[in-house]
Amino acid sequence: MSVLTRNNVVLSGVPSAPAMVFAHGFGCDQSMWRFVAPAFEATHRVVLFDHVGAGGSDLGAYDPQRYGSLHGYADDVVQILDALDVGPVVFVGHSVSAMIGVLAAARRPELFDRLVLVGPSPRYVDDDDGGYRGGFSAAEIDELLATMDDNYLGWSAFIAPVIVGNADRPGLGEELTNSFCRTDPAIARRFARTTFLADNRADLAGVTTPALVLQCREDVIAPPEVGRYVHEHLAGSELVLLDAVGHCPNLSAPDQVVEAITAYLARVPSR
């Protein structure tokens, strides 16, 4: 099976234009970009895909050992770009895919022109000794993972509205809940461990690609200080604070996301 089929790669926009790749977060699929990606189809070759185990990807290709680390997902990104023979690309990664993009760009910098990191977090667990606040204590992450193991559907219904925020817009929480529930529970539980137990702080120093960090003013999953940390440890990066709440501005504030990305691409020329 080709990598393009395995990862359910979907192309749109201008075939001859520079490529722009959108990567979704945990428990989601490429549909989470439907309010953002179309805005760039007139100027870019837009590339959407699903991580193995999500959306329309080939579930049979899921290998617990390969995907026990974010490096496995970064390998997939590199394989997709090689198969499409595109690059350097603008890579837009949401949540855990922000770090997946960081790992891929550190490994194959020639494939990446600019990075857009939406709600990135290099480590979700606080590190008191290192003076780092990720947003969760180790005990809280252990409890989160244990609850997923005991009742994944119940966990999804509880946590999705918390992740999205915007309590006055319950439809957003319902959409993320449904997205979580469409994901194979066994794969979701493994991906959650890969995501929430990762520590990619040291990997930031290996990135030479210019980057835009998009941070919501309120985000329980990746608090503002996490966005600042990524910006401060990622050379050549810019930080933009969105006037948005929650961890999914691609759903809750897509116009702000589009505006920030458009302004950044105009301001920071292609290398």
C-alpha positions in Angstrom: 0.0 0.0 0.0 1.3 3.4 -0.9 1.9 6.0 1.9 -0.7 8.3 0.2 -3.4 5.6 0.6 -2.2 4.6 4.0 -2.5 8.1 5.3 -5.6 9.0 3.3 -3.8 12.0 1.6 -6.2 14.4 -0.1 -4.9 17.1 -2.4 -6.6 20.4 -3.5 -5.6 23.9 -4.5 -3.1 24.8 -7.3 -1.0 21.8 -8.3 1.9 24.0 -9.4 1.9 26.2 -6.3 4.0 25.8 -3.1 2.6 23.1 -0.9 0.9 23.7 2.4 0.4 20.6 4.7 -2.1 20.5 7.5 -1.7 17.9 10.3 -4.5 17.2 12.8 -4.3 16.6 16.6 -5.1 13.7 18.9 -8.5 12.2 18.5 -9.2 14.1 15.3 -8.8 13.7 11.5 -8.2 16.0 8.6 -11.8 17.3 8.7 -10.8 19.5 11.6 -9.1 21.8 9.1 -12.2 22.3 6.9 -12.6 25.9 8.1 -9.0 26.8 7.6 -7.4 24.9 4.7 -9.8 26.1 1.9 -8.6 29.7 2.6 -5.2 28.7 1.1 -6.4 26.8 -1.9 -6.1 29.7 -4.3 -2.4 30.2 -3.5 -1.1 26.8 -2.4 -1.2 23.1 -3.2 -3.1 22.0 0.0 -2.2 18.6 1.4 -4.5 17.0 4.0 -3.9 13.6 5.6 -4.9 11.4 8.5 -2.4 10.0 11.0 -2.4 6.2 10.9 -5.2 5.1 13.2 -7.3 8.2 12.6 -10.0 9.1 10.1 -9.7 7.4 6.7 -6.2 6.0 7.3 -5.4 2.3 7.0 -6.0 1.0 10.5 -4.2 -2.2 9.6 -1.0 -0.2 9.2 -1.0 0.7 12.8 2.1 -0.7 14.5 2.3 -0.2 18.3 6.0 -0.2 18.3 6.4 2.3 15.4 3.8 4.6 16.8 4.9 4.3 20.4 6.9 7.4 19.8 6.1 10.6 18.0 9.1 9.9 15.8 7.0 7.2 14.0 4.4 9.9 13.1 7.2 12.2 12.0 8.6 9.5 9.7 5.1 9.3 8.1 5.1 13.0 7.4 8.5 12.8 5.7 7.4 9.8 3.7 4.3 11.7 2.5 6.4 14.7 1.4 8.9 12.4 -0.4 6.0 10.5 -2.1 4.4 13.7 -3.3 7.8 15.1 -4.3 7.0 18.5 -2.8 9.0 20.8 -0.7 10.0 22.8 0.9 6.4 23.1 2.4 4.6 25.2 4.9 3.6 22.7 7.6 0.7 23.6 9.8 0.4 21.3 12.8 -2.2 21.4 15.5 -1.5 20.2 19.1 0.5 17.0 19.1 1.1 17.4 15.3 3.0 20.6 16.1 5.7 18.5 17.8 5.5 15.9 15.1 6.3 18.7 12.6 9.2 19.8 14.8 10.7 16.3 14.8 10.2 16.0 11.0 11.7 19.4 10.3 14.7 18.7 12.5 15.3 15.4 10.6 14.8 16.7 7.1 15.0 20.5 7.2 15.2 20.8 3.4 11.6 19.6 3.2 10.2 22.5 5.3 10.0 26.1 4.5 8.0 27.5 7.4 6.2 25.9 10.4 2.9 27.0 11.9 2.5 25.4 15.3 -1.1 25.7 16.7 -1.3 25.1 20.4 2.0 23.3 20.6 3.3 21.5 23.8 6.7 19.9 24.0 5.7 18.3 27.4 2.3 18.1 29.0 3.6 17.1 32.5 5.0 19.7 34.8 8.7 19.5 35.6 9.1 21.1 38.9 12.9 20.4 39.1 13.4 22.0 35.7 11.1 25.0 36.4 8.7 24.0 33.6 4.9 24.1 33.7 3.2 21.9 31.1 -0.2 22.2 32.6 -0.6 18.8 34.3 0.9 17.1 37.2 2.2 13.6 36.7 -0.7 12.3 38.9 -3.3 14.1 36.7 -1.9 12.6 33.5 -1.9 9.1 35.2 -5.5 9.6 36.2 -6.4 10.8 32.6 -4.9 7.7 31.1 -6.4 5.4 33.6 -9.9 6.9 33.0 -9.4 6.3 29.2 -8.5 2.7 29.9 -11.6 2.2 32.1 -14.2 4.0 30.0 -13.0 5.5 26.7 -16.4 6.7 25.5 -17.3 8.2 28.9 -13.9 9.9 29.0 -14.4 11.3 25.5 -17.8 12.8 26.4 -16.3 14.4 29.5 -13.0 15.7 28.2 -13.9 16.9 24.7 -15.9 19.9 25.9 -13.1 20.8 28.3 -10.5 20.6 25.5 -12.5 22.8 23.1 -13.6 25.3 25.8 -16.3 27.7 24.6 -19.0 26.4 26.9 -21.5 28.8 25.3 -21.0 26.8 22.0 -21.8 23.2 23.0 -21.8 22.1 19.4 -18.0 22.4 19.3 -17.6 20.0 22.2 -20.1 17.6 20.6 -18.1 17.6 17.4 -14.9 16.7 19.2 -16.6 14.1 21.3 -17.9 12.5 18.1 -14.5 12.6 16.6 -13.0 10.9 19.6 -15.7 8.3 19.5 -15.0 7.5 15.8 -11.4 6.6 16.7 -10.5 3.0 17.5 -10.3 3.0 21.4 -7.3 0.8 21.6 -5.3 3.0 19.1 -6.6 6.1 20.9 -5.4 4.9 24.2 -1.9 4.2 22.8 -1.7 7.5 21.0 -2.7 9.3 24.2 0.2 7.7 26.0 2.5 8.6 23.2 1.2 12.2 23.3 0.8 13.0 27.0 4.0 11.2 28.2 6.3 12.7 25.5 9.0 15.2 26.3 10.2 17.0 23.2 11.7 20.0 24.9 15.3 19.2 23.8 14.1 18.7 20.2 13.2 22.4 19.8 16.9 23.3 19.6 17.4 21.1 16.5 15.0 23.1 14.4 16.3 25.7 12.0 13.0 26.3 10.1 11.2 29.6 10.8 8.1 29.1 12.8 4.9 30.8 13.9 3.5 29.7 17.3 -0.2 30.3 17.6 -1.4 30.3 21.2 -5.0 30.8 22.5 -5.3 33.2 25.5 -7.0 30.5 27.5 -6.1 26.8 26.9 -6.3 24.1 29.6 -4.3 21.6 27.5 -1.4 23.9 26.4 -1.5 27.0 28.7 0.0 30.3 27.4 3.2 29.8 29.3 3.8 26.6 27.2 3.4 28.6 24.0 5.9 31.1 25.3 8.3 28.3 26.2 8.1 26.9 22.6 8.7 30.4 21.2 11.6 31.1 23.5 13.3 27.8 22.7 12.6 27.7 18.9 15.1 29.9 17.1 13.6 32.3 14.5 10.1 31.8 15.8 7.3 34.3 16.3 4.5 34.1 18.8 0.9 35.3 18.2 -1.6 35.2 20.9 -5.1 34.6 19.6 -8.1 36.2 21.2 -9.6 32.7 21.5 -10.5 30.2 24.2 -9.8 26.5 24.1 -7.3 24.1 22.4 -9.0 24.0 19.0 -9.0 27.4 17.4 -9.1 25.7 14.0 -12.7 25.0 15.0 -13.6 27.8 17.4 -11.8 30.7 15.8 -10.8 29.7 12.3 -10.9 33.3 10.9 -8.3 34.3 13.4 -6.1 31.3 12.5 -6.4 32.1 8.8 -5.6 35.8 9.4 -2.6 35.0 11.5 -1.2 32.5 9.1 -1.8 34.7 6.1 -0.1 37.7 7.8 2.9 35.5 8.8 3.4 34.1 5.3 3.3 37.6 3.9 5.7 38.9 6.5 8.2 36.0 6.6 9.3 35.3 3.0 9.9 31.8 1.7 13.5 30.7 2.2 
